[in-house]
Amino acid sequence: MATLTLNSVKKQFAATQVLHGIDLEVADGEMIVVVGASGCGKSTLLRIVAGLETATSGHVRIDGRDVTALEPADRDIAMVFQNYALYPHMSVFENMAYGLKIRGMKTAEIRRRVDEAAQMLEIGPLLDRKPRQLSGGQRQRVAMGRAVVREPKLFLFDEPLSNLDAKLRVQMRAEIRRLQKRLGVTSLFVTHDQVEAMTLGDRLVVMHQGRAAQVASPMEVWGRPADTYVASFIGSPAMNFLDATLAQGGTAAVLKAGPTITFADGPRPGTAGTPLILGIRPEHIEPGNGGLTLAVDLVEPLGSETVIHGSLPGGEILTARLPIPASNIGATMPVRLPAQAFHVFDGAGGHRIDSA
């Protein structure tokens, strides 16, 4: 087991700055999930940690040792790829044992490690098969087993579940988390899937345009997003944003849609008329008379709940997630926006504004 430290890691391709100085401290045994949209720099960051890409500047330290200039083989890491990266002409056993043979490990120790990993991952009966004879989930288990047998200081996962169907992704997600906790190996997991991020990570690094927009626990990211990007990326359906201005005294905001929202947790700094963005999650919107009427455009019945897409009188789009049957929803419906459920962001930069 080991710690991982990133100090001001930057990466530039020609004139394009991909990473703008990433700082991160990963504790021994911690599972960090790097999440963000395509092109945000998350895979580049992982490849720099792995040694597959060279940082333009900054340092990478594993267990206190500066590995920035070291080759991947010298970093004591194991990586699980999106496409499994198995040798098609080798059996499952040979794929899992290959890295150990290259290191000159004795046959008996190789057999012990492979058998233990195969039992842990429930692929013991598959050791004699070739990759083409396996399902996608079985191939992913083999790829994980190949990483486990190396007993590395650091696990790196590069979107390992993206090629699996939805049901299998849920199953493998749980297996990866159980395996990581059982082994206690420090891990860095890259994904674009917010559900994977929320369920797998001890902490999340939410990437946006080459920067770490927020580093925090999953529930803190969900409950206190640092800016409008994080707020919109984490949560499904995405958070609603409504234009508003700060009222006199900073104790309330006047929505463009009409009503005045009194802040439940105290005043915000600023002068009257300052532009604000108020965010509210779809699941926090309530049916009932709250001074707003939603013109319903689309109804998505999900069984135990219904997702409603519509617009407010001022034309602003609103999505609500309500525990009512779809058959009870008409062309319009009154909605209430609880003051305590609002997140307040500045209208210019989109950064969170907490009470003064």
C-alpha positions, 0 to 999 in steps of 0.5 A: 500500500502507498500514498499518491501525491500530485504537485502542480501537474501540468500537461501541454500538447503543442499550444493546447494546455490540457492540465492546468496544475493539478494538486492531489493528496491520496491517502494510503488505501484510499479510492479516488475517482476522477470524473468529468466529461470527455476532454476534461483531462482525466485520462491524461492525468491517469496516464501521467500517474502511470508513466504512459504520458510525460508531465510538462511540469510538476511532480508525481510521488508514490509513497513519497518517492518521486516517480515523475521521470520513471518508466511505468515498469519502475513505478510499482503500479498495476493498470486495468484498461477499458479494452481489457488488453488481454493477449488473445493467444494466451490462456487466462492463467498465462495472461494473469501470470505473464507479468510475474514471469517477466519479473523472474518470479518462481513458478510456485509463487506465480501459481499461488498468486494466480490461484488466489486471485482467481478464487477471489474473482471467481474465475478459477474454472476459466484459467485454461480458456482463451479470452475469445471464449469469455464474456465481457464481464469475465474478461474484465475479471481476468484483467483485474486478476492480472493487476491483483497478482502483481500486488502493486502499491497503486491500482489505476483504472481507466474507465474499465466498465464502459464496454459492459452492458448496464446490468453487468456494470452495476455488478462489476462496480460492486465487485471492484469496490469490494475487491479494493476494500478487501485488498486495501490498495490505494486506487485511482479510478477514471470515469465519465459516469457520475453513478460510478463516481458516487458509488465507488469513490472515498473522494471525487476529483471533478475535472472541468477543462483541465482543472480540478473543479472540486475535490471532496467526498461524494456526498459533499460534492452532491450536497455542496457543489463548488460551482454550477459545473459540478452542480450540473454534472453530479446528479440525475436529472441535472440540477435546475438553474434559475436566474435571480437577483439579490434582494436588499439586505442579502436575505433573499433572492428575487427569481426572474420567474417571479417569487422571492426566495428567502434564504433559509441559512442566512444572508448572502454578501453583495448589493441589491440587484447583484445577479445570482443563479439559484440551483435546485435539484429535481427531487427537491421540487414539490407538487403544490401551490408555491406561486409557480405553475409549470407548463408540462412538456414531457412526462417520464414515468419511472414506476415509483416516481415520475420525471417531469420536464416543463417551463415556467411562465418566464420561459425557464426550463424546469425538471422535477422528480416527483413521487406521483403517478404519471397519470395524475399529471396534466398539461400544467401543475403548480409547484413549490420550491422549498427555500432550504433546498436552494444552492446559491451561485454568483451570476458572473462566475458560477461559484458557490456563495455561502451565507455570510 
